């Protein structure tokens, strides 16, 4: 492989070495002649160095009276410092001492591809770095932002066929180190290599990368992957992924069971709700009578069942996440002899409930407190009326 040559960007963009010479003695503050006035409206923007024997420094005091420097309105420097140009910095942000700084966002590009993670073993849609531009890059992904420093054995990871890892150590704050980037495969850890650089920007690292020779090679960054479908974490990525009760994959839907409302009394010809055969798990309720568990005391034969179950307390706010609440089952004497517990997850626009099967026949959970008038249509068929 041909050696990689790094261009000294700092020197190429240094105004002390890259400037246009300006040799016009008429720009002197002592020149009051107005025969041939100088006009800088046509001057090309950029860095200039005055080499005139009349003097090389711009005046720092006002040329009183005007009509000097070979022009009508002479320009002077109010102060001895100038702001550093874009892409440069100094201790105070002003000259002198402005230097090219790779850590500034204008001087590097961002890579945001979680697929470059070492845990990504999916080879479909392989990433190819044979067409990237040589230069500085900052990885910025929830999967992680560091290039691995150990061999990515076997290849076919990081969303590519030959994942590239860094054979070297990370630098201390503010410094740049040279390192070797190795492409791993089934045939070894470093059959193909590239010269790269790494800079420590205090809170993040940037990498001076070069394009690869083949389209089955890509640089690795990070070691995490998105949570599996139906799971959630603080970042949406590993580690810490767990089942998300709010995901439709993880709850059952109780829909249209309007008689569970606290405003409905069990009728003689009704078949009571019986949650003794309910399957344990997360449930979401969608009903015209209301979607949340009843939080007011109930008597027997309410909520379309003989022994209604209601919640003691209030619904949890969103930030409480999974909350635990106590339940009561109404009995004939009006007491709360049977005490149960429930888990509730506030999903912002709706709630889900982890319901257990009840141990008494013809007992059921109460949901909704809206008033509904049940009108008999024919035989035992009924429809709810708001």
URURWO-V826652 format. One record per backbone hydrogen bond with DSSP energy under -0.5 kcal/mol. NH is the residue of the N-H (numbers start at 1). CO is the residue of the C=O. Records with the same first field share a line. If there is no record, write none. Layout:
# URURWO-V826652
NH->CO / CO
This chain:
# URURWO-V826652
6->4
9->7
12->8
13->9
14->11
15->13
17->14
18->14
19->17
20->47
22->49
24->22
27->24
28->25
31->28
32->30
37->35
38->70
43->40
49->20
51->22
52->22
55->52
64->62
66->63
67->72
69->28 / 31
70->31
71->68
77->59
78->76
79->77
84->93
88->85
89->99
95->82
99->89
101->87
102->100
104->101
107->104
108->105
109->136
111->138
112->110
116->113
117->114
118->222
120->117
121->119
126->123
127->159
129->217
132->129
135->209
137->207
138->109
139->137
140->111
144->141
153->151
154->185
155->152
156->161
158->117 / 120
159->120
160->157
162->216
163->161
164->218
165->182
166->148
167->165 / 180
168->166
174->200
175->172
177->198
179->196
180->167
181->179 / 194
182->165 / 180
183->192
184->163 / 182
185->188
188->185
191->183
192->183
194->181
196->179 / 194
197->208
198->177
199->206
200->175
201->199 / 204
203->201
206->199
207->137
208->197
209->135 / 207
212->129
217->214
218->162
220->164
221->116
222->146
223->143
224->143
227->236
231->228
232->242
238->225
242->232
244->230
245->243
247->244
250->247
251->248
252->282
254->252 / 284
255->253
256->286
258->256
260->257
261->258
262->368
264->261
265->263
266->301
270->267
272->270
273->304
275->363
277->274
278->275
281->355
283->353
284->252
286->254
290->287
294->366
301->306
302->299
303->261 / 264
304->264
305->302
306->362
307->362
308->306
309->364
310->328
311->294
312->326
313->311
320->317
321->318
323->321 / 344
325->342
326->312
327->340
328->310
329->338
330->308 / 328
331->335
334->331
338->329
339->337
340->327
342->325
343->354
344->323
345->352
346->321 / 344
347->345 / 350
349->347
352->345
353->283
354->343
355->281 / 353
358->275
363->360
364->307
366->309
367->260
368->292
369->289
370->289
373->385
374->372
375->373 / 383
377->381
378->381
381->378
383->375
385->373
